[in-house]
Amino acid sequence: MNFLRKVLLTTVVFMVYAQFFPGQLYVAGWATALVGALVLGVLNGLVRPIIKLFSLPLTILTLGLFLLVINGFMLEIMTWFVSGIVFSSFGAMMVLAIVISLVNMWLGDNHD
């Protein structure tokens, strides 16, 4: 249930962010946003832990700020698989990664 909730929240964040900042993010539609959120969820579950492990020294050196770059990179990898989502820059990806993290932390169910 937690995975489904995060996917739905991420889908809504994609659509809302694309409406408020059309110069930074283009999403073809709700279905594309949903597929993008699903792909991002799978990447965060499978690939992100491996990248975090290999980048642990850099993460420690930057006092955890490198995790923001990893989150932006996960969005970059997601765009390789989902053709209907386009970002204007890596900075826009990092800002959206922060927004997604904040929304999931605020509205997500972190009790289980």
N, CA, C and O atoms as a GROMACS GRO file, in nm:
protein
  448
    1MET      N    1   0.082  -0.120   0.000
    1MET     CA    2   0.000   0.000   0.000
    1MET      C    3   0.086   0.125   0.000
    1MET      O    4   0.052   0.225  -0.064
    2ASN      N    5   0.198   0.120   0.072
    2ASN     CA    6   0.285   0.236   0.080
    2ASN      C    7   0.343   0.269  -0.057
    2ASN      O    8   0.352   0.386  -0.094
    3PHE      N    9   0.383   0.166  -0.135
    3PHE     CA   10   0.436   0.188  -0.269
    3PHE      C   11   0.332   0.254  -0.358
    3PHE      O   12   0.362   0.348  -0.430
    4LEU      N   13   0.209   0.204  -0.354
    4LEU     CA   14   0.101   0.259  -0.436
    4LEU      C   15   0.074   0.405  -0.399
    4LEU      O   16   0.053   0.489  -0.487
    5ARG      N   17   0.074   0.435  -0.270
    5ARG     CA   18   0.051   0.573  -0.225
    5ARG      C   19   0.161   0.665  -0.277
    5ARG      O   20   0.133   0.776  -0.323
    6LYS      N   21   0.286   0.620  -0.270
    6LYS     CA   22   0.396   0.703  -0.317
    6LYS      C   23   0.391   0.722  -0.468
    6LYS      O   24   0.423   0.830  -0.518
    7VAL      N   25   0.351   0.619  -0.540
    7VAL     CA   26   0.339   0.632  -0.686
    7VAL      C   27   0.230   0.732  -0.721
    7VAL      O   28   0.249   0.816  -0.810
    8LEU      N   29   0.116   0.725  -0.653
    8LEU     CA   30   0.008   0.820  -0.681
    8LEU      C   31   0.048   0.963  -0.643
    8LEU      O   32   0.017   1.057  -0.716
    9LEU      N   33   0.116   0.979  -0.530
    9LEU     CA   34   0.162   1.113  -0.491
    9LEU      C   35   0.263   1.167  -0.592
    9LEU      O   36   0.258   1.285  -0.628
   10THR      N   37   0.353   1.084  -0.637
   10THR     CA   38   0.453   1.126  -0.735
   10THR      C   39   0.386   1.163  -0.867
   10THR      O   40   0.428   1.259  -0.932
   11THR      N   41   0.285   1.089  -0.907
   11THR     CA   42   0.210   1.122  -1.029
   11THR      C   43   0.147   1.260  -1.018
   11THR      O   44   0.156   1.341  -1.111
   12VAL      N   45   0.085   1.287  -0.905
   12VAL     CA   46   0.023   1.419  -0.885
   12VAL      C   47   0.129   1.528  -0.883
   12VAL      O   48   0.108   1.635  -0.940
   13VAL      N   49   0.243   1.503  -0.820
   13VAL     CA   50   0.351   1.602  -0.816
   13VAL      C   51   0.401   1.631  -0.957
   13VAL      O   52   0.425   1.747  -0.992
   14PHE      N   53   0.419   1.527  -1.039
   14PHE     CA   54   0.461   1.547  -1.179
   14PHE      C   55   0.364   1.641  -1.252
   14PHE      O   56   0.407   1.736  -1.317
   15MET      N   57   0.237   1.613  -1.240
   15MET     CA   58   0.137   1.692  -1.313
   15MET      C   59   0.128   1.836  -1.261
   15MET      O   60   0.121   1.930  -1.340
   16VAL      N   61   0.127   1.851  -1.130
   16VAL     CA   62   0.116   1.986  -1.072
   16VAL      C   63   0.242   2.067  -1.103
   16VAL      O   64   0.232   2.184  -1.140
   17TYR      N   65   0.358   2.006  -1.089
   17TYR     CA   66   0.483   2.077  -1.117
   17TYR      C   67   0.490   2.118  -1.264
   17TYR      O   68   0.535   2.227  -1.296
   18ALA      N   69   0.445   2.030  -1.353
   18ALA     CA   70   0.446   2.062  -1.495
   18ALA      C   71   0.350   2.176  -1.527
   18ALA      O   72   0.376   2.254  -1.619
   19GLN      N   73   0.239   2.188  -1.453
   19GLN     CA   74   0.145   2.298  -1.475
   19GLN      C   75   0.201   2.430  -1.424
   19GLN      O   76   0.184   2.534  -1.489
   20PHE      N   77   0.266   2.428  -1.308
   20PHE     CA   78   0.319   2.551  -1.250
   20PHE      C   79   0.450   2.595  -1.314
   20PHE      O   80   0.478   2.715  -1.320
   21PHE      N   81   0.531   2.502  -1.360
   21PHE     CA   82   0.661   2.533  -1.418
   21PHE      C   83   0.676   2.464  -1.555
   21PHE      O   84   0.755   2.371  -1.568
   22PRO      N   85   0.600   2.509  -1.655
   22PRO     CA   86   0.605   2.440  -1.785
   22PRO      C   87   0.740   2.456  -1.856
   22PRO      O   88   0.771   2.377  -1.945
   23GLY      N   89   0.818   2.556  -1.820
   23GLY     CA   90   0.949   2.571  -1.880
   23GLY      C   91   1.052   2.474  -1.826
   23GLY      O   92   1.158   2.456  -1.886
   24GLN      N   93   1.023   2.412  -1.714
   24GLN     CA   94   1.117   2.320  -1.652
   24GLN      C   95   1.082   2.172  -1.675
   24GLN      O   96   1.170   2.087  -1.681
   25LEU      N   97   0.953   2.144  -1.688
   25LEU     CA   98   0.910   2.004  -1.700
   25LEU      C   99   0.794   1.995  -1.797
   25LEU      O  100   0.698   2.072  -1.789
   26TYR      N  101   0.804   1.900  -1.889
   26TYR     CA  102   0.693   1.869  -1.980
   26TYR      C  103   0.650   1.726  -1.953
   26TYR      O  104   0.731   1.633  -1.956
   27VAL      N  105   0.520   1.708  -1.928
   27VAL     CA  106   0.461   1.575  -1.911
   27VAL      C  107   0.349   1.562  -2.013
   27VAL      O  108   0.261   1.648  -2.020
   28ALA      N  109   0.352   1.456  -2.092
   28ALA     CA  110   0.256   1.439  -2.201
   28ALA      C  111   0.113   1.420  -2.152
   28ALA      O  112   0.019   1.457  -2.222
   29GLY      N  113   0.093   1.362  -2.033
   29GLY     CA  114  -0.041   1.340  -1.981
   29GLY      C  115  -0.037   1.261  -1.852
   29GLY      O  116   0.069   1.225  -1.801
   30TRP      N  117  -0.158   1.235  -1.800
   30TRP     CA  118  -0.168   1.162  -1.674
   30TRP      C  119  -0.111   1.021  -1.683
   30TRP      O  120  -0.044   0.974  -1.591
   31ALA      N  121  -0.138   0.955  -1.793
   31ALA     CA  122  -0.088   0.818  -1.809
   31ALA      C  123   0.065   0.816  -1.813
   31ALA      O  124   0.128   0.727  -1.756
   32THR      N  125   0.124   0.914  -1.880
   32THR     CA  126   0.269   0.924  -1.885
   32THR      C  127   0.327   0.952  -1.747
   32THR      O  128   0.429   0.896  -1.708
   33ALA      N  129   0.260   1.040  -1.673
   33ALA     CA  130   0.304   1.071  -1.537
   33ALA      C  131   0.295   0.948  -1.447
   33ALA      O  132   0.383   0.924  -1.364
   34LEU      N  133   0.190   0.869  -1.463
   34LEU     CA  134   0.175   0.747  -1.384
   34LEU      C  135   0.283   0.646  -1.417
   34LEU      O  136   0.341   0.585  -1.327
   35VAL      N  137   0.311   0.627  -1.546
   35VAL     CA  138   0.418   0.535  -1.586
   35VAL      C  139   0.552   0.585  -1.535
   35VAL      O  140   0.634   0.507  -1.488
   36GLY      N  141   0.575   0.716  -1.544
   36GLY     CA  142   0.699   0.774  -1.491
   36GLY      C  143   0.713   0.752  -1.342
   36GLY      O  144   0.822   0.721  -1.294
   37ALA      N  145   0.604   0.768  -1.268
   37ALA     CA  146   0.608   0.746  -1.124
   37ALA      C  147   0.634   0.599  -1.091
   37ALA      O  148   0.707   0.569  -0.997
   38LEU      N  149   0.575   0.509  -1.168
   38LEU     CA  150   0.600   0.365  -1.148
   38LEU      C  151   0.746   0.330  -1.174
   38LEU      O  152   0.810   0.260  -1.096
   39VAL      N  153   0.799   0.380  -1.285
   39VAL     CA  154   0.939   0.355  -1.320
   39VAL      C  155   1.031   0.414  -1.213
   39VAL      O  156   1.128   0.351  -1.172
   40LEU      N  157   1.000   0.536  -1.167
   40LEU     CA  158   1.080   0.598  -1.062
   40LEU      C  159   1.075   0.518  -0.933
   40LEU      O  160   1.177   0.503  -0.865
   41GLY      N  161   0.959   0.466  -0.899
   41GLY     CA  162   0.948   0.383  -0.779
   41GLY      C  163   1.030   0.256  -0.788
   41GLY      O  164   1.095   0.217  -0.691
   42VAL      N  165   1.029   0.193  -0.904
   42VAL     CA  166   1.109   0.071  -0.923
   42VAL      C  167   1.258   0.105  -0.918
   42VAL      O  168   1.336   0.033  -0.855
   43LEU      N  169   1.297   0.213  -0.983
   43LEU     CA  170   1.438   0.255  -0.980
   43LEU      C  171   1.483   0.288  -0.838
   43LEU      O  172   1.594   0.252  -0.798
   44ASN      N  173   1.397   0.356  -0.764
   44ASN     CA  174   1.432   0.390  -0.626
   44ASN      C  175   1.443   0.266  -0.539
   44ASN      O  176   1.518   0.265  -0.441
   45GLY      N  177   1.370   0.163  -0.573
   45GLY     CA  178   1.376   0.039  -0.496
   45GLY      C  179   1.492  -0.051  -0.533
   45GLY      O  180   1.546  -0.122  -0.448
   46LEU      N  181   1.532  -0.049  -0.661
   46LEU     CA  182   1.634  -0.142  -0.708
   46LEU      C  183   1.771  -0.079  -0.732
   46LEU      O  184   1.872  -0.134  -0.690
   47VAL      N  185   1.775   0.036  -0.798
   47VAL     CA  186   1.902   0.095  -0.840
   47VAL      C  187   1.958   0.192  -0.736
   47VAL      O  188   2.078   0.195  -0.712
   48ARG      N  189   1.870   0.270  -0.674
   48ARG     CA  190   1.915   0.374  -0.581
   48ARG      C  191   1.997   0.318  -0.464
   48ARG      O  192   2.097   0.380  -0.428
   49PRO      N  193   1.959   0.206  -0.402
   49PRO     CA  194   2.042   0.154  -0.292
   49PRO      C  195   2.185   0.118  -0.336
   49PRO      O  196   2.280   0.136  -0.260
   50ILE      N  197   2.200   0.068  -0.457
   50ILE     CA  198   2.333   0.033  -0.508
   50ILE      C  199   2.416   0.159  -0.529
   50ILE      O  200   2.534   0.163  -0.493
   51ILE      N  201   2.354   0.262  -0.589
   51ILE     CA  202   2.426   0.387  -0.612
   51ILE      C  203   2.461   0.453  -0.478
   51ILE      O  204   2.570   0.508  -0.463
   52LYS      N  205   2.369   0.447  -0.382
   52LYS     CA  206   2.399   0.504  -0.250
   52LYS      C  207   2.516   0.432  -0.184
   52LYS      O  208   2.599   0.496  -0.119
   53LEU      N  209   2.524   0.302  -0.199
   53LEU     CA  210   2.632   0.226  -0.140
   53LEU      C  211   2.767   0.266  -0.201
   53LEU      O  212   2.864   0.288  -0.128
   54PHE      N  213   2.773   0.274  -0.333
   54PHE     CA  214   2.899   0.308  -0.399
   54PHE      C  215   2.940   0.453  -0.378
   54PHE      O  216   3.058   0.486  -0.386
   55SER      N  217   2.842   0.540  -0.352
   55SER     CA  218   2.874   0.682  -0.333
   55SER      C  219   2.881   0.720  -0.186
   55SER      O  220   2.882   0.839  -0.153
   56LEU      N  221   2.885   0.623  -0.098
   56LEU     CA  222   2.886   0.651   0.046
   56LEU      C  223   3.000   0.743   0.089
   56LEU      O  224   2.976   0.834   0.168
   57PRO      N  225   3.124   0.724   0.041
   57PRO     CA  226   3.230   0.818   0.083
   57PRO      C  227   3.201   0.962   0.040
   57PRO      O  228   3.224   1.056   0.117
   58LEU      N  229   3.150   0.979  -0.081
   58LEU     CA  230   3.116   1.114  -0.128
   58LEU      C  231   2.998   1.172  -0.050
   58LEU      O  232   2.994   1.291  -0.023
   59THR      N  233   2.904   1.088  -0.015
   59THR     CA  234   2.789   1.132   0.064
   59THR      C  235   2.834   1.177   0.203
   59THR      O  236   2.786   1.278   0.254
   60ILE      N  237   2.925   1.103   0.263
   60ILE     CA  238   2.977   1.141   0.394
   60ILE      C  239   3.057   1.270   0.383
   60ILE      O  240   3.046   1.358   0.468
   61LEU      N  241   3.138   1.282   0.279
   61LEU     CA  242   3.221   1.400   0.259
   61LEU      C  243   3.137   1.527   0.242
   61LEU      O  244   3.176   1.634   0.287
   62THR      N  245   3.020   1.513   0.177
   62THR     CA  246   2.933   1.629   0.154
   62THR      C  247   2.824   1.642   0.259
   62THR      O  248   2.730   1.719   0.243
   63LEU      N  249   2.837   1.566   0.367
   63LEU     CA  250   2.740   1.568   0.478
   63LEU      C  251   2.598   1.536   0.431
   63LEU      O  252   2.501   1.592   0.481
   64GLY      N  253   2.588   1.445   0.337
   64GLY     CA  254   2.458   1.398   0.290
   64GLY      C  255   2.399   1.474   0.174
   64GLY      O  256   2.296   1.432   0.120
   65LEU      N  257   2.460   1.584   0.134
   65LEU     CA  258   2.403   1.663   0.024
   65LEU      C  259   2.412   1.591  -0.111
   65LEU      O  260   2.336   1.622  -0.203
   66PHE      N  261   2.503   1.497  -0.122
   66PHE     CA  262   2.513   1.422  -0.248
   66PHE      C  263   2.388   1.337  -0.273
   66PHE      O  264   2.363   1.299  -0.388
   67LEU      N  265   2.312   1.308  -0.170
   67LEU     CA  266   2.187   1.233  -0.189
   67LEU      C  267   2.090   1.310  -0.278
   67LEU      O  268   2.010   1.248  -0.349
   68LEU      N  269   2.096   1.444  -0.276
   68LEU     CA  270   2.012   1.523  -0.367
   68LEU      C  271   2.051   1.498  -0.512
   68LEU      O  272   1.965   1.489  -0.599
   69VAL      N  273   2.180   1.487  -0.537
   69VAL     CA  274   2.227   1.459  -0.673
   69VAL      C  275   2.182   1.319  -0.715
   69VAL      O  276   2.143   1.299  -0.830
   70ILE      N  277   2.186   1.223  -0.624
   70ILE     CA  278   2.140   1.088  -0.655
   70ILE      C  279   1.991   1.089  -0.689
   70ILE      O  280   1.948   1.023  -0.783
   71ASN      N  281   1.912   1.165  -0.613
   71ASN     CA  282   1.769   1.174  -0.642
   71ASN      C  283   1.745   1.236  -0.780
   71ASN      O  284   1.659   1.189  -0.855
   72GLY      N  285   1.820   1.340  -0.814
   72GLY     CA  286   1.809   1.398  -0.948
   72GLY      C  287   1.850   1.300  -1.056
   72GLY      O  288   1.790   1.296  -1.163
   73PHE      N  289   1.954   1.221  -1.028
   73PHE     CA  290   1.999   1.120  -1.124
   73PHE      C  291   1.894   1.012  -1.145
   73PHE      O  292   1.880   0.960  -1.256
   74MET      N  293   1.821   0.976  -1.041
   74MET     CA  294   1.712   0.879  -1.055
   74MET      C  295   1.606   0.932  -1.151
   74MET      O  296   1.550   0.856  -1.231
   75LEU      N  297   1.577   1.062  -1.143
   75LEU     CA  298   1.482   1.122  -1.237
   75LEU      C  299   1.538   1.120  -1.379
   75LEU      O  300   1.464   1.099  -1.475
   76GLU      N  301   1.668   1.141  -1.392
   76GLU     CA  302   1.732   1.136  -1.524
   76GLU      C  303   1.719   0.995  -1.584
   76GLU      O  304   1.683   0.980  -1.701
   77ILE      N  305   1.747   0.893  -1.505
   77ILE     CA  306   1.734   0.755  -1.554
   77ILE      C  307   1.589   0.727  -1.591
   77ILE      O  308   1.562   0.658  -1.690
   78MET      N  309   1.495   0.779  -1.511
   78MET     CA  310   1.353   0.758  -1.541
   78MET      C  311   1.317   0.815  -1.678
   78MET      O  312   1.238   0.755  -1.751
   79THR      N  313   1.374   0.929  -1.715
   79THR     CA  314   1.342   0.989  -1.846
   79THR      C  315   1.399   0.906  -1.960
   79THR      O  316   1.353   0.919  -2.074
   80TRP      N  317   1.499   0.822  -1.934
   80TRP     CA  318   1.549   0.733  -2.039
   80TRP      C  319   1.446   0.629  -2.076
   80TRP      O  320   1.442   0.584  -2.191
   81PHE      N  321   1.362   0.589  -1.980
   81PHE     CA  322   1.262   0.485  -2.003
   81PHE      C  323   1.125   0.540  -2.041
   81PHE      O  324   1.047   0.471  -2.105
   82VAL      N  325   1.094   0.664  -2.002
   82VAL     CA  326   0.963   0.724  -2.027
   82VAL      C  327   0.983   0.842  -2.121
   82VAL      O  328   1.041   0.944  -2.082
   83SER      N  329   0.937   0.828  -2.242
   83SER     CA  330   0.965   0.930  -2.344
   83SER      C  331   0.876   1.054  -2.333
   83SER      O  332   0.909   1.156  -2.394
   84GLY      N  333   0.768   1.051  -2.261
   84GLY     CA  334   0.677   1.164  -2.254
   84GLY      C  335   0.707   1.263  -2.142
   84GLY      O  336   0.629   1.356  -2.120
   85ILE      N  337   0.817   1.244  -2.071
   85ILE     CA  338   0.856   1.336  -1.964
   85ILE      C  339   0.991   1.396  -2.001
   85ILE      O  340   1.089   1.324  -2.024
   86VAL      N  341   0.995   1.530  -2.007
   86VAL     CA  342   1.117   1.600  -2.050
   86VAL      C  343   1.148   1.711  -1.951
   86VAL      O  344   1.061   1.792  -1.919
   87PHE      N  345   1.271   1.714  -1.902
   87PHE     CA  346   1.318   1.820  -1.813
   87PHE      C  347   1.403   1.918  -1.892
   87PHE      O  348   1.466   1.882  -1.991
   88SER      N  349   1.404   2.044  -1.847
   88SER     CA  350   1.485   2.145  -1.915
   88SER      C  351   1.632   2.138  -1.873
   88SER      O  352   1.720   2.172  -1.952
   89SER      N  353   1.660   2.095  -1.751
   89SER     CA  354   1.798   2.090  -1.703
   89SER      C  355   1.809   1.993  -1.586
   89SER      O  356   1.708   1.948  -1.530
   90PHE      N  357   1.932   1.963  -1.548
   90PHE     CA  358   1.954   1.878  -1.432
   90PHE      C  359   1.913   1.950  -1.304
   90PHE      O  360   1.867   1.886  -1.210
   91GLY      N  361   1.928   2.081  -1.301
   91GLY     CA  362   1.883   2.159  -1.186
   91GLY      C  363   1.734   2.146  -1.164
   91GLY      O  364   1.688   2.137  -1.050
   92ALA      N  365   1.657   2.146  -1.273
   92ALA     CA  366   1.512   2.127  -1.261
   92ALA      C  367   1.480   1.989  -1.206
   92ALA      O  368   1.385   1.972  -1.130
   93MET      N  369   1.560   1.890  -1.245
   93MET     CA  370   1.540   1.755  -1.192
   93MET      C  371   1.567   1.751  -1.042
   93MET      O  372   1.494   1.686  -0.967
   94MET      N  373   1.671   1.821  -0.999
   94MET     CA  374   1.704   1.820  -0.856
   94MET      C  375   1.597   1.892  -0.775
   94MET      O  376   1.563   1.849  -0.665
   95VAL      N  377   1.543   2.002  -0.829
   95VAL     CA  378   1.436   2.073  -0.758
   95VAL      C  379   1.313   1.983  -0.747
   95VAL      O  380   1.252   1.975  -0.641
   96LEU      N  381   1.277   1.916  -0.856
   96LEU     CA  382   1.162   1.826  -0.851
   96LEU      C  383   1.187   1.709  -0.756
   96LEU      O  384   1.095   1.664  -0.688
   97ALA      N  385   1.310   1.659  -0.751
   97ALA     CA  386   1.342   1.552  -0.658
   97ALA      C  387   1.321   1.597  -0.513
   97ALA      O  388   1.272   1.520  -0.430
   98ILE      N  389   1.357   1.720  -0.483
   98ILE     CA  390   1.335   1.774  -0.349
   98ILE      C  391   1.186   1.786  -0.321
   98ILE      O  392   1.140   1.750  -0.213
   99VAL      N  393   1.110   1.836  -0.419
   99VAL     CA  394   0.965   1.850  -0.401
   99VAL      C  395   0.900   1.713  -0.379
   99VAL      O  396   0.816   1.699  -0.290
  100ILE      N  397   0.938   1.614  -0.459
  100ILE     CA  398   0.881   1.480  -0.443
  100ILE      C  399   0.914   1.425  -0.305
  100ILE      O  400   0.828   1.366  -0.240
  101SER      N  401   1.038   1.443  -0.261
  101SER     CA  402   1.076   1.394  -0.128
  101SER      C  403   0.995   1.460  -0.018
  101SER      O  404   0.949   1.394   0.074
  102LEU      N  405   0.978   1.592  -0.029
  102LEU     CA  406   0.902   1.664   0.073
  102LEU      C  407   0.756   1.622   0.075
  102LEU      O  408   0.698   1.604   0.182
  103VAL      N  409   0.696   1.606  -0.042
  103VAL     CA  410   0.555   1.565  -0.049
  103VAL      C  411   0.538   1.424   0.006
  103VAL      O  412   0.444   1.399   0.082
  104ASN      N  413   0.627   1.333  -0.031
  104ASN     CA  414   0.617   1.196   0.022
  104ASN      C  415   0.640   1.193   0.172
  104ASN      O  416   0.578   1.112   0.242
  105MET      N  417   0.728   1.278   0.222
  105MET     CA  418   0.751   1.283   0.366
  105MET      C  419   0.631   1.342   0.437
  105MET      O  420   0.595   1.296   0.546
  106TRP      N  421   0.571   1.443   0.379
  106TRP     CA  422   0.459   1.512   0.444
  106TRP      C  423   0.328   1.434   0.435
  106TRP      O  424   0.256   1.424   0.534
  107LEU      N  425   0.298   1.379   0.316
  107LEU     CA  426   0.171   1.311   0.295
  107LEU      C  427   0.180   1.158   0.295
  107LEU      O  428   0.079   1.090   0.308
  108GLY      N  429   0.300   1.106   0.281
  108GLY     CA  430   0.316   0.962   0.277
  108GLY      C  431   0.300   0.901   0.414
  108GLY      O  432   0.314   0.968   0.516
  109ASP      N  433   0.270   0.774   0.415
  109ASP     CA  434   0.253   0.700   0.540
  109ASP      C  435   0.387   0.639   0.578
  109ASP      O  436   0.424   0.535   0.526
  110ASN      N  437   0.458   0.703   0.669
  110ASN     CA  438   0.590   0.655   0.710
  110ASN      C  439   0.585   0.576   0.840
  110ASN      O  440   0.688   0.561   0.907
  111HIS      N  441   0.469   0.527   0.878
  111HIS     CA  442   0.455   0.459   1.006
  111HIS      C  443   0.473   0.308   0.999
  111HIS      O  444   0.482   0.243   1.103
  112ASP      N  445   0.479   0.251   0.879
  112ASP     CA  446   0.491   0.105   0.872
  112ASP      C  447   0.629   0.060   0.834
  112ASP      O  448   0.655  -0.060   0.825
   0.00000   0.00000   0.00000
